[in-house]
Amino acid sequence: MKKNTLLIMLLFITGASLEVSAQNKIMLSGQVTGEGQTLAGVRVVSKLGGHKSITDSNGNFTIKTQIGDVLTFSFIGYITKTTTVKNTQFLKVVLESSEALEEVIVRDNEPVEEIAFMSYSQGFHSKIAPAHGVYNYQNVTESYARIDENQFKHVSASPLSTFSIDVDRAAYSNIRRMINNGQDIPVDAVRIEEMINYFNYDYEQPKNGDPFLMNAEVANTPWNSDTQLIKIGIKGKEIPLGDLPSSNLVFLLDVSGSMNNANKLPLLKAAFKILVNQLREQDKVAIVVYAGAAGTVLEPTNGSNKTEILNALDKLEAGGRTAGGAGLKLAYSLVEKHFIDGGNNRIILATDGDFNVGLSSDREMEDLIEEKRASGIYLTALGFGMGNYKDSKLETLADKGNGNYAYIDTMQEARKVLGTEFGGTLYTIAKDVKIQVEFNPALVKGYRLIGYENRLLNDEDFNDDTKDAGEIGSGHTVTALYEILPVGKNSPFLKPVDDLKYTNTITSATGKSIELVTVKIRYKEPNSDTSKLIEEIVKPDAKDISNASEDFNFIASLALFGMQLRDSPFKGDAPKSMTLSLAEYGRGKDKEGFRAEFIRLVKATD
């Protein structure tokens, strides 16, 4: 009898314990913010139950947990935070910014890709979206210019490859945003050259007064045993901030209703405060805003008067339609009125790109910007936000305005673009920079340029000083990557053509078998209309990729990841593990943790 009584008591205690435990289980909701903005893509992990969630585009999350559980919140660019669940009330979490990305890389024993960007309530993964133009994902109507991937060309028929350099980096940070938010990635958003040029590399500094120096390297292609890669790198001369010319800047800021989100106008204002803190007494800043109409909220003000500039930024609020054309005209009139001879006269446009009133067509915008560019007024474009983001329009405006284009998704990116790389973002050291590569047909059968599809030039444009090309800023590095098919190798990507009847280039080139390619670079000084020429020879000394530089390995990883995101046929059967292996080998010192962040992003994709 005693045994039965004891058994009943144990069953009662166990049942009561299970009931209490079940009662403690809750679905907790909350929001994560950092530096005054909601944070999308924050990873939330429950210690007791091991449940996982991620914040949505508004910073909100829902997770299965219980009273007394410990939740961990981690996000790139912010210090990891833990908090104990004390009740069922809506939980508000504020993360503090971290200067080094490496500090917040997740390093538990669980593979990141198994949990990355899975939401308890949403349950989606990043994946490739349909090609070209506007795509629709959860009412998203973002637009991207069409990219038709470069194909292999026969050296015998096309021995020259000519293109304009590109120092824009918007594609990488935009892709990062999509991966962090679990969104589809449109293939036209993947511009491989911008992914590669987002990162800085250990290239040698220029000498002999030239504004930049070329660096070249050749290695076997990791994903194709029949081809080789040629890396062509350019390092821009770094000019100390005190030696830079005086600036005449107009901030052209979109305050229309479409900017009324935490990752748009609030982030924009915080980002521009970083820029303001870089200004000197000899610099001048004016602020023009546009919504239903355009207006000047700050007349040209000395950079030393930071309080007045910051107060003007703080007062901005979003609302109304988008009179972008009127704003652009007003900004140009202010720059012209206060033009500095030999100075940096520039408009800095910050918007989600959603122009719909006034000069709404790309053609009208381009004509105005090209006209003002000829007078020495440049335009830099900074993109913000998501959902209705118009990447194609901002890229066009910056290209036509002799400026660069960046996408700012976090305060960490704002510090990079407007703080750490301030000189390169705003100060041009060489304009209309073109590259022309001549391949030796005695050694190279075919080639293709990886990326730069929207920067290709006709061969005759190289010597034409009236043709517009890209700009290099102070301290910028620019990298281009070619995949070549050596003579004696075959590839299904190099379609057969008949032999040339009247031209035999192979015979004429056999005496120069120690030359793989000749690289020519044309550029103009910022205030000159006449180009200068630099010419370098690249020798055929291909290394195994494992013996190539760390930078080359990391660049190859970026190129391969871009091709995987685009589902390019040129990637072959290369697995994600190859991308990660190249990136890990090429990680190097990585003081700021940007390369570690890239590795995490690769792991987070399907």
N, C-alpha and C positions, 0 to 999 in steps of 0.2 A: 504493500500500500504506500509506504514511504517513497519507494522508487517511482511509482506512478505520479505521486504528488510532486516529487522533485522534477520529473520530466515535464509535467504540465507547467510548472513555474518557469523552467528554462525556455519552453516554447513561448510562453507569454512574454517573457523579457525580450527574447529575440524578436518576436513579432512587433513589440512596442518599439524596439530599437530601429527596425526596418521602417516602421511607420513614421517615426520621427525623422529618419534620414530622408524618406521620400518627401516629407513635408518641407524639409529644408531646401529641396531642389527648386530652383527658380529660373525663369527666363529674365535676365537682367538687360535693360537697355541703357544706353548712354551716348555721350558725344565726346570726341577728342579734339582739342584745339592746341595750337602752338603759335606763339608770336602774333596773336590777334586774328588768326584765321583757322577755319576748320581744316582738319587733316584727313585726306582720303588715303586709304591704303595702309593704315596703321594696323599692325598685327596684334591681336589680343589672344592670350593663352591662359586658360584656367589651370592652376596647379593641382588641385584635388581631383578634378574630373578629366583633365587633359583635353577639355573642349577648346575649340579654336574659332575665331571669327576675324573679320577685317572690316574696317570702317568704310562706309560708302562715300559717294562724292560730296556729301554734306557732313562728313565726319561722324556719322551715327553708326552704332553697332548694336547687335543683340547676341547674347551668349548664354549658354546653359551653365549654371553655377549653383552655389549654395552659400548660406551665411557662414562666414569664417574662411571662405576660400580666398586665395590670393591670385589676383589677376596681374599679368605682365603686359605692358604696352611698349612696343618697339617699332621704330620707324627710322629710315635712313635720314641722317642729318639732325636727329634729336636724341637726347639721352634716354635710355630705357628706364621706365618707371614701373613700380609695383604698388598695388593698393589692395587692402583687405576689404572684402564685401561685408558690410555691416548691416545693411537693410536692403529693401527692395526698391528704394527710390531711384529715380533717374540719376545715373552717375556721370558727373562731369569731370573729365581728366584734362589737365594742362601739361603738355610736354615742354621741356626746356631745350633750346637749340644747342647743338654740339658743333664745335668748330671743325672737328675731324670726323668724317663719315665712318671711319674704321671703328670708332667707339661704339657704334650701335649696330654693327653687323651681327646678326643672329648666329650664335656659335654653340647651340645645344647639340645633342647627339642625334637629333631627328633631322633627316634630309629636308632641306627647305622646300624643295620642289613638291614634296608630298602634301604640304599644308599651305603653300603660298597662295594668298589671295583667294582663299575659299571662305565664303561668308555662310554662317549658319542659316541665315534666312534666304540668301540668294543662290549660293552654290554654283558659281560660274568660274571658268578659267579664261585666261587670255588666249586668243586664237587669231588666225589670219582672217581678215575681212575681204569681201570681194574687191576686185581690182577697179581702179579708176573712178575719179570724180567724187560725188557725194555718196556717203554710205549711211545706213540707218541702224543704230543700235540703241535700244531703249530711247527712242525719239531723238537720237543724235543726228545732226545734219551738218557735219563738218565737211570741208571741201579741200581736196588736194589735187595739184596739177598732175596730169597723166605722165607716167614714166614708162617708156619702152626700153627695156634693159639692153645695154650695149651687147652686140654680138661679136664673134670672132671675125677678123678680116684677114685677107691674104696680103702678105707683105709685097708680093710681086705686083699686085694691082693697086694697093694703097699703102705705100711705105711710110706715109706721114700720118701722125695723129695729133690733132690740134684742139686745145680747149682752154677755157678761162679758168683761173684758179677760183676756189670757193672756200671762204673761211666761215661761212654760216655754220651754226651748230644746233639750230632749232630742232632738227629731226630727232636727234638723240634724246633730248630732254622731253620732247613730245611723246616719243615711244615709251620712255620711262614712265611718264604719267599714265599712259594707257595700260602698261603692264601692272603698275601699282594699283590701278582702279579695276583691274580684271576686265578691261574692254577689248573688243575686237581691234586688230591693228590693220588698217587699210594698207595694201601693198604700196600704194602711191605715197604713203607717209614715210616709207622706208627709203631714205636717201643715204646710200652707204657712205658717200664721201663726207657727209655731215656727221655721221656716226664716228668715222675715223678721225675727223678733224676736231671733234669735241675735246679730245685729250691732248695734252702737251707731251712732247717727246724730247729726248736728250740729244738734240741736234747741235752741232757746233755753231758757235756765234759767228756772224759775218765779220769779214776782214776787209782791209784796203778801202774803206769808205763805202763799200756797196751796202745797200739797204737790207740785203739778205744773202744767204749762202745755201747752195744746194748740197744735199746729202743723198747718196744712192746706195742701194744694197740689192743683191740678187740671191734668191733661195729657191729650193724645190717647193712646189705647191703641196701642202699637206693633204688636200682632198683630191688631188689628181696626179698620179704618178708620171703622166706624160708631159706635164707642163711645169713652168717655172713662174715665179713672181718677181717683178721688179718694183721696188719701193723707191719713189722719188720724193724726197722731203726738202722743204724750204724753211729756213729759220729766219724770221724777221729781226732786225736790229732792235734791241730794247733801249728805249730812250727814257732816262729818269724823268719822273713827273715834273720836277722843277724846270726841266729843259724843254718841255712840250710847249707849243705855241699857245697863245691866249685863245680861249674859247668864247664863241658867241652862240649860245644854245637856246633853243626854244623847245620846251617840253610840250608836245601836242598830245593831250590826254583825253581818251574816250570816257565820258561820264554818262553815256546813254543808259537807258533802262537795261540793256543786255549785259551791262557791267555790274549789275546789282547782285553779285554773288561773292562769297568770302574769298574765293580764289581768283577774283578779278580785281575790282577797284581797291579793296582793303590791302590785298597783296601788292598791287601796283604802287600804292602810296608808301608802303613800307620799303619796297624795293628802291624807289626814287630817293628815299631818305639816305640810303647807302651812297648813291651817286652824289647827292648834295654834299655829303661829308668829305668827298674827294676834291671838291672845287677849291680854287685859289682866289686870292683877291683880284687878280687880273682877269678872271673869268666872269662872264655875265650870263644870267639865266632869266628867261621869261617863261610864263606858263599860259598856254592857250588850251581851253577845253571846248568840247563840242558835245551836244546832245540834240535837242530840237533845234538849237541854233549854236553858233560859235561865239566865243567871247574871250577876252584877255582877263585873266584873274591875277596876273602878276606882270607888271612892266619890267623891262630889263633891270636886273638887280645884281650887284657885285656878289661874287661867290663868297666873300668874307661875311656877308650879311645872312648867315645861315638861318637865323631865327625867323626872319621875315619869309624866307623861301619855304621853310618847314611849316610855318603857320598857314601859308597859302595851300600847301598840300593837305594839311589836316582838315581844312574846311570843305574839301570836295565831297560831294554826294552824287549818287547815280540816279538818273531818271530821264524819261523822254526818248525821242527818236534819235537817229544817228546822222547828223549833218557833217559827215566826214569831209566832204569836198569843201565846204565853207571853212571848216577848221584848218584844212591844209593851206588854203589860200591866205588866211589870216596869219598863219605861222610863217609862211614865206615872206609876207610883207614885213613882219617884225625882224626877221633875219636880215633882209635887204636894208632896212632902215638903219640897223646897227652893225653893218658888215665890217669885219676886221680884215684889212689887207694882210695876206700871209698868215691869217689865223685859221682856227678850226670853226667854220661857220656851218652849223648843223641843226637839223630838226631831229628830235628823238620822239618818234611816234609810239605810243603804247595803247594797245587795243586788243579786242578779240577778233578784229578784222571784219566785223559785220557792218560794212558801209551800206546804207540804203537810201540816203537822201543826198541830192546834189550830184557831184561827180561820182556816179555809182559804177561806171564801167571801168574796167582795167585800162582800156585804151585812153580814156580821158585823163585818168590818174597818171599813166605812164608819160603822156605828152607833157603834162605840167612838170613832172619831176625831172624829165630829161632836159627840159628847157632851163630849169633852175640849176641843174647839175652843171651845165655848161658855164654858168657864171660862178661856180665854186661853192655852191651850197649843197651839202650832202644830206642824205636822209638815212637814219638808222631805225629799224623797226623792232619793237619788243612785243611779243605775243603773250596773252594771258587767257586763262579760262579753258572751258571745254563745252561740248554740246553743240554750240553754233560756231565753233572756231573756224576761221577762214585762212588756213595756212597758205593756200595758193595765192591769195591776194597779197598777203604780207610779204611773201617771198618775192613776188614781182615788184612791189614797191621798193623794197630794199635794194634789189638788183639794179633797178633803173636809177636809184638815187645814190649810187657809189657808196652805199653803206652796208653794214652787215645786219643779220637777222638772227635773233635769239628768241627762244621760248622759255618763259619763266614760270615754272610750276611750283616752286617752293622758295623759301627764304634762303636756303642753301644755294640754289641756283642764282638768286639775285645777288648774293655775295660774290659768287664766281664771276658773273657777267659784269656787274657794276662796281665791284670792289677789287678783288684779286686781279682781274684782267681788264681793269678800267682803261688803261692806256691802249690796249689792243682793240677794245670795243669802240672807242671814240676817236682815236688819232691815227690817221692814215700816213704810212711812211712810203708807200709805193702804190700807184694806181694803174689800172688797165694792164694787169699782169697776165700774160699769156704763156702757155707752155706748148712747145711743138717737139714731138719725139719722132726721130727718124730711125727706123729699124733696119738692121743690116740683113739683107736677104740671104747672105751666105750662111747665117747662123739662125735666123728666125723665119719660120714658115708662116706663122699667124699670130695674132695678138688680139686682146680686147682690153679696153679700159674699164675698170671696175668702178661703177658710179659715174658721176659728172654728166649724166644723160642730158640734163637741162643746161649744161655749160659748154656743149660742143660748138666748135667754130669751123668754118671752112678753112682749108689750108691757106688760101690766099689772104685770109683775115689776119694772119700772124704778122705780116709786114705792113698792114694797113693801120696807121695810127689814128684813123678816125673811128675805128671799131672799138666799142666799149668792152671792157673785161673786168676782172675782179680786183679787189683792193686788199692790201696786207697792212695790218695795224702793228703798232709797236709791240714787239715780243711775240707776235703770232707765229705758230708753226702751221705749215700747210703740207699735206701728204696726198700723193696720188699713187695708185696701185694698178699695175698692169699684170695680166696673166698672159704668158707667151707660150707658143708651141714651137719648140726648137726644130730645126731641119732634121729630117729622119724620123720624126714622130708623126703619128696620125691622130685625128680626133673627129668624132662624129659631129662636133660643133663647127668644124671648118668645112663648109660645103665645097665640093670640087668645082673648079672652073677650068676652062681651056687655057693652055699655055699661050702667052702673049706672042704674037707673030713678029712685031716690029721692035719690041723692047726686051732686052735680055739683061735685067738688072743684076742677076746673080754673078754673071761673068765680071761685070764691072766692079763688084764689091768684094771679090775673093781675096784681093790683096790687103783687105782690112779686117782680117779674121780675128784680130785682137780687140775689135770694137763690136760690142753687142748692140748698143744704141747710142745715138747722139741726142742730147737734150739741149734745147735752146729755150731761153726764157727772155721775153721782152717785158719791159716795165717803163713807167714814166715816174719822174719825181712828182710829188703832190701838186706842184704849181707849174708843171711843164706840159707841153702838148707834143713833145718829141720823145720817142722811146729810146731806150738803151738796150743793148743785147748782151746776154751772158750765155756762154756755150760750154758744155761739159760732155766728156765721153764716159760711158759706162762699159766696163770690161766684162767679159763672159765668165766670171768666177763664181758661179752658183754654189751656195753652201747647202747642206742639209738644214732644214728648218730648225733642228735641235741645236745647230751650231750658229745660227743667226742671232742677232741682237735680241734683247728682251723686248725692245720696242717693236721689232719686226714681228715677233711672235704675237704680241698683243694686237697689232694692226691686222694680222692675218685672222685672228679670232674675231675681231669686229667685222671684217669683210664676210667671213663665213656665217656669222650670226645674222648679218643683214640678208644674205642670200637665203638662209633658212627661214627668216621671217617672210621673205618674198616668195618662198617656195620656188626658188630659181632652179632651172635644170642644171645650171653650172655647178651647183653644190654637190652633185653626184649623190652618193650614198653616205656622205659624211654624217656621223652621228653627233648628237649634242655633246657627248663625252669628248669628242675632238675639239669642239669649240671651247669647252671648259679647260681642257688640258693646255691648249695654246694660251688661253688667258691666264691661267695659273703660272705657267712658265714665264709669261711676259709681264707679270704683275710688278716686279721690281720693287723699288723702295716705297712707292705709292704713299707719300707723306700725308696727302689729304684724303685718301681712301676712295677716290673715284673709281679706280680699277677694281677694288674689292666690291664696290657697288655694282659694277657691270657684271661681275661673276654672279652676284646674287640675282640680278635680273635674268641672266641666262637660265639659272636654276629654276626660276619662278615660272618659266613658260613651258607649255606642253611640248 
